[in-house]
């Protein structure tokens, strides 16, 4: 009985990191850039801006497919999106662009 318990505990311990990693979002592309990069490279934001627009569009598509037809950005235009990201990134330079985008969606999204 004790061997079985030890094996089960060992197996659970070994699987724990895998489970934790599997729950983290898999982010690709310019969303992995830091907010510090966004702030310091204001003339070179095209890739990051396109990533943000693609990300928000994909969230809109996902919602649409689930019957929710509201815009996650609540109608915000591109200059407003860029300003919001700039303000967030100025305060949080070590965060990633994907985190800034998600925070913006959480704040702007209609309830």
Number of C-alpha atoms within 10 A of each C-alpha: 5 7 8 9 10 11 11 12 12 11 11 12 11 11 11 11 10 10 11 9 10 10 8 8 8 7 9 10 10 18 21 15 17 20 26 18 17 22 19 12 10 10 8 11 16 11 13 20 19 13 20 22 15 12 17 19 15 13 17 18 16 13 15 13 10 9 9 12 12 14 19 23 20 13 12 11 9 11 9 12 19 15 11 16 23 19 14 20 22 16 13 16 18 13 17 19 26 23 18 23 21 15 15 18 19 13 13 16 14 12 8
